[in-house]
Amino acid sequence: MISTLKLETVSFGTKGQVVIPRRLRREFEIENGTKATVVATPEGILLKPITRTSIQSLRGKYRHLPLLETLQNIKREEKAH
């Protein structure tokens, strides 16, 4: 999905808010209201947008589990991140 490795510089606001450059928002399908997971890694902070594409990639992953158990597993995974 990443077309080129180009260094982008952003600034953090007083509440820790940051504006993702337009080129990256388009590339990663980030629209107004898009949520993301935030993960601390040894290299820094990783933002993973939760987009329609990322949700579709999960289809079938939990097919063998009952619905309630599936929702509980998803909630646990979200808390772990």
TORVEXDREN-546452 format. One line per 2 residues: for each residue z, x, y of N, C-alpha, C. Coordinates in steps of 0.2 Angstrom, whole numbers, m for minus. Atoms other than C-alpha are relative to their C-alpha. Example, Ala and Ser with C-alpha at 12.3 -4.5 7.8 and 13.67 -1.06 7.14 Angstrom:
TORVEXDREN-546452
0/4/m6/39/62/m22/0/4/6 | m1/m4/m6/36/68/m5/3/m4/5;
end
This chain:
TORVEXDREN-546452
0/4/m6/0/0/0/0/4/6 | 0/m4/m6/3/14/12/m6/4/1;
6/m3/m1/m13/19/20/0/7/2 | 0/m7/m2/m8/35/28/8/2/2;
m7/m2/m2/8/45/31/0/2/7 | 0/m2/m8/10/45/50/7/m1/2;
m7/0/m3/26/49/58/0/m5/6 | m1/5/m5/32/34/69/7/1/3;
m6/m1/m3/46/35/81/3/m7/3 | m3/7/m3/58/20/86/6/2/3;
m6/m1/m3/73/18/96/5/m6/m3 | m5/5/2/89/8/91/3/m3/6;
m3/4/m5/96/m5/102/8/0/0 | m7/0/0/114/m8/106/3/m3/m6;
m2/3/6/116/m19/91/m3/3/m7 | 3/m4/6/107/m7/79/m7/m3/m1;
6/3/1/91/m17/81/m6/5/1 | 5/m4/m1/75/m8/79/m7/m4/0;
6/3/1/57/m13/82/m5/4/m4 | 5/m3/5/45/m9/68/m7/0/3;
7/0/m3/28/m3/75/m5/m5/m3 | 5/5/2/14/m16/74/m4/2/m6;
5/m2/6/3/m6/62/4/m1/m6 | m4/1/6/17/m6/50/2/m7/m2;
m2/7/1/22/m24/52/m6/m3/m3 | 6/2/3/4/m28/48/m1/2/m7;
2/m3/7/2/m16/33/5/m3/m5 | m5/2/5/18/m23/25/2/m8/1;
0/7/m1/15/m41/30/7/m3/3 | m6/2/m3/31/m43/41/m2/m4/6;
1/5/m5/31/m58/51/7/m2/3 | m7/2/m3/44/m66/63/4/m4/m5;
m5/3/4/59/m71/53/0/3/m7 | 0/m3/6/55/m60/38/6/4/m1;
m7/m3/2/71/m54/29/m2/7/m3 | 1/m7/3/73/m36/22/7/2/m3;
m6/m4/3/85/m27/10/1/6/4 | m1/m6/m4/93/m12/18/4/4/m5;
m3/m4/5/98/2/6/1/7/3 | m2/m6/m1/107/18/9/m2/5/m5;
2/m5/5/98/33/1/2/7/2 | m2/m7/m2/101/52/1/m4/2/6;
5/m2/m5/86/53/13/1/m4/6 | m1/4/m6/92/40/25/0/m8/m2;
0/7/1/90/21/27/m7/m3/m2 | 6/3/3/77/11/17/0/m7/1;
1/8/m1/71/m6/23/m5/m2/m4 | 5/3/5/62/m16/10/m1/m7/2;
1/7/m2/54/m32/18/m1/m4/m6 | 1/5/5/55/m47/7/m5/m5/3;
6/4/m2/38/m55/9/m3/m4/m6 | 3/4/6/27/m67/m1/m2/4/m5;
3/m4/5/19/m53/m10/6/3/m4 | m6/m3/4/36/m45/m15/3/m5/m4;
m3/5/4/42/m62/m21/m4/m2/m6 | 5/1/5/26/m65/m31/0/5/m5;
0/m6/5/28/m48/m40/6/m1/m4 | m6/1/4/45/m55/m47/m2/m6/m5;
2/6/5/36/m70/m56/0/3/m7 | 0/m1/7/40/m70/m74/6/5/m2;
m5/m5/1/54/m56/m72/6/m3/m4 | m6/4/2/68/m69/m76/m2/m6/m4;
2/6/3/58/m81/m86/4/m2/m6 | m3/1/6/68/m79/m102/8/m2/1;
m7/2/m2/85/m83/m93/0/m7/3 | m1/6/m3/92/m100/m89/0/0/8;
0/0/m8/90/m105/m70/6/2/3 | m6/m1/m3/108/m104/m66/2/8/0;
m1/m7/2/110/m87/m74/m5/5/4 | 5/m4/m4/94/m81/m65/3/1/7;
m2/0/m7/101/m86/m48/6/5/1 | m6/m5/m1/117/m77/m51/m2/7/m1;
3/m7/0/108/m61/m56/m3/2/6 | 3/m1/m6/98/m62/m41/5/2/6;
m5/m1/m5/113/m64/m30/4/7/m1 | m3/m7/2/122/m49/m39/m4/6/3;
4/m6/m2/107/m38/m36/m1/0/8 | 0/0/m8/106/m43/m17/7/3/2;
m7/m3/m3/125/m39/m15/0/8/m2 | 0/m7/2/122/m22/m24/m4/4/5;
4/m4/m5/109/m17/m11/3/m1/6;
end
